[in-house]
Amino acid sequence: MDVFTWAALIALSVKTVSFIKSAAPQLTGWQTQGIAWVVTIAYVFLGAEVQGIQTSDLNGIQLQAMELWDKVYVGLAVGSVGSLVGNDVLRAVDNNSKTSV
């Protein structure tokens, strides 16, 4: 699949979760991760309908041709990568970041 498409999905998911966290700072870590997964699954389903993204493929399977559970799995995977990049990597690089506990 096009690297730009994946990077855009990850960035969009991370920024959406960041926005939700800023509006509701009392959210716990597991609630935030759940939101990240739900948001990313929704973006994968949306991406399957957007012209230009829907023809991107993963292992030779186009996003629009994926079955329901394939899209859910891809959304969970992308959401997990986004959480890893958006939280764990930032915490490792900058201990003074808002993401640090």
C-alpha positions, 0 to 999 in steps of 0.5 A, spaced: 500 500 500 502 507 498 506 509 504 503 516 504 496 513 505 498 509 511 502 515 514 495 519 512 491 514 516 496 514 522 496 522 522 489 523 522 488 518 527 493 520 532 491 528 531 483 526 532 485 522 539 489 528 541 483 533 540 479 528 544 484 527 549 484 535 550 477 536 550 476 530 555 483 530 559 480 525 564 480 519 560 484 513 562 489 510 558 485 504 556 479 509 554 484 513 550 486 506 546 479 504 545 478 511 542 484 510 537 481 503 535 474 506 534 477 512 530 482 508 526 477 503 524 472 508 522 477 512 518 479 505 514 472 504 512 471 511 510 478 511 506 475 505 502 470 509 500 474 515 498 476 515 491 484 515 490 485 511 497 480 505 495 485 503 490 491 503 495 492 495 496 495 491 502 498 485 500 495 485 493 488 486 496 485 493 494 482 497 500 475 497 497 475 490 496 477 488 503 471 484 507 468 487 513 473 483 518 479 485 514 478 492 514 477 492 522 483 488 523 487 493 518 484 499 523 486 496 529 493 495 526 493 502 524 490 505 531 496 501 534 501 503 530 498 510 531 498 509 539 505 507 539 508 513 535 503 518 538 505 516 545 510 511 546 515 514 542 514 521 544 515 519 551 521 515 549 524 521 546 521 527 550 520 525 557 517 532 558 512 531 553 505 531 555 504 524 553 509 522 559 506 519 565 
